[in-house]
Amino acid sequence: MKTSTRSLSRSLAILLAGASMAMTVMAQDFRIGFVNTERVLRESNMAKASQTKLEQEFSKREKELQNLGTQLKTASDKFEREAPTLPEAQRVNRQRALVDQDRDFQRKQREFQEDVTMRKNEELQLVLDKANRVIKQVAETEKYDLILQEAVYINPKLDITDKVLSGLNAAK
């Protein structure tokens, strides 16, 4: 019984040593890279152009909303000053009108935010799609086996974000 246990232990040790050597050989040929997606979305020319495009697209509506907010605030302040001296019926009517104005203003603000969010997501998706094509191109050209886009920690020597930014900025 002792002989078969020793033989089994020896066989297991040989098997583990062989597996360890195979893993070492595989690990030497295995290339990993990392791309900081946030940096790509912040620093790429395409992302900056998208941001400028969105600002231009929504600046007029944003200014109109700011003006509406200012008008509402002015009307509300005026009502607060004049309310004690107004007849009951007039005070109630003006208060209702202010509530309606405020509801309309809040609805327009909400619609504006939804539109901005939707367009921002569309633009970001375009940038991400293009960035993913560049990442795949870098991976194939430089023979990477795995490219990560999110990690808790990454060794800076594995970071290929600059290569991706260069490829993204060079592409038209």
Buried (B, 14 or more C-beta within 10 A) or exposed (E): EEEEEEEEEEEEEEEEEEEEEEEEEEEEEEEBBBBBBEBBBEBBBBBBEBBEEBEEEBEEBEEEBEEBBEEBEEBBEEBEEEEEEBEEEEBEEBBEEBEEBBEEBEEBEEEBEEEBEEBBEEBBEEBBEBBBEBBEBBBEEEEBEEBEBEEEEBEEEBBBBEBBBBBBBEBE
